[in-house]
């Protein structure tokens, strides 16, 4: 076993038995590289990455390759999910080396001081597809390091200089954050919309939940039926596609095609946290129960398969099982016939084949990924059933197939708990609990928050990034603070337990102090964080929202609760820096656009005086419809003076002994009301 045996990351532990003399990221590896004057080979990946597994089996488990690596290099392995800061810096370097291309596994060659001088992604064991073998790369790079050091130093200096430059484009001022900006962003975004299958662009196709949320917000703000139609088409197509697990619920990471059929089969907590919330919002906006069904299936999947005993949520499940991608999820027609052919009705297999588009040839390497090619009405007509009978039969068939699938070898589970991703899941569950009246979702959200309260607090108001096997490790990044604050604010609005709001506000104050940049934006790492060759600053969304944009959205809401101008000013300044980018490249900035939508629309501040149970009808009137720019606060009894924690509740009293609601904007309030009908009219 190498040094990775002492780590907690499942990805690093997968490599603990390699013959490669791996180091985790840290001073020990760099000190040895300096002492022995050796270059560093940095390999970055994550546990659910298919090609990471391929390169590991081909090269890192190969004795001859490991001998070459150990002789020529100091080798460092990094889990990109644990260290997004390291991943961001060196991914940008690889993109500089390769003309904009990147991905995982990421392979970067560094000088002993950490500056990169060459890099790429996957390298095969043998030369193929026009790529050199990994051993050829190892030998060639080392030769350059030893014999052409001036060129190597020059390349490292050039790329490091680019990494240290501010990546911001031409910004603007808070006065540029207008409805016109949002309209221009939507107009540009829709140019890339796929009118056939929904989503943006062609293959490969990612869900982009931040952009789908922006479509829903655009429909609500501007009354755009087109934006709503685009969102609905995308959500329906995704839910019917192979990217969605038709039996177990939950979305795979992305589709390799443009029609959502063939996914990369890994499932990520962050995708399902964000998409469950988008489907919940689509249900609120349209009343279509199919969107509620998908949201609930995602929640049920997460609670069943991705929840730790302590209450947090696991990170990912792998694409592979038994060494084959997707093997756990696909079916053959013969398998369905064998499992369903002996049903009492005798035609369950025919229903499954018709409904899920199963064919003898299959649609994926001789097997079939289950998907829904036709509307229920069309499938029912072909099967000579009513829609109601079809759905009832399908429920029983799904149960039977799901039970059979549980007997297969499951994909690997990455059971570390990450703060940013848990914050997104907490926010979605807490919101669903109050929208759908689900006490089980409320209980799960509370268990998660209680666990984090016990295990993930650092010194003072600090947060930890990752937890596994009883150990909370790594200083939290901006995305961890933003994600967790968002979750706490949603949990407060579900429980009205003031301690969750107090924690959110303390975290925001701490984040403002340690992440703020000189120009008014935010860095991804805190001021006291380990010094790297550059201080990362991710401005655009990736698979997860930009930490700065999500934090801006949190600050806007905190300003509405507290009236603290510093919160709003910090949000406006960081969003204003993105003005030009929002107009030109809106698809990369969906979370920022959602924050700007909050600023443009303004928040409806709903202060309720009365016990939660007695005020239930009033709360439902405020929270059940889709109102993305609304916040709620509640005090069970009159607040006769100042409320120093939640000033929105200051000097609020009930009228005539009844639960009473104050609707305000910027702390200017309308006359209080006591009926759901009057509240709905005000909103």
Beta strands, then each sheet from edge to edge (+ up, - down):
strand 1: 22-24
strand 2: 39-45
strand 3: 73-79
strand 4: 106-110
strand 5: 116-120
strand 6: 205-206
strand 7: 254-255
strand 8: 263-264
strand 9: 267-268
strand 10: 316-317
strand 11: 320-321
strand 12: 324-325
strand 13: 413-414
strand 14: 417-418
strand 15: 464-468
strand 16: 471-475
strand 17: 604-609
strand 18: 630-635
strand 19: 660-665
strand 20: 668-669
sheet 1: 1+ 3+ 2+ 4- 5+
sheet 2: 6+ 7- 8+
sheet 3: 9+ 10- 13+
sheet 4: 11+ 12-
sheet 5: 14+ 15- 16+
sheet 6: 18+ 17+ 19- 20+
end
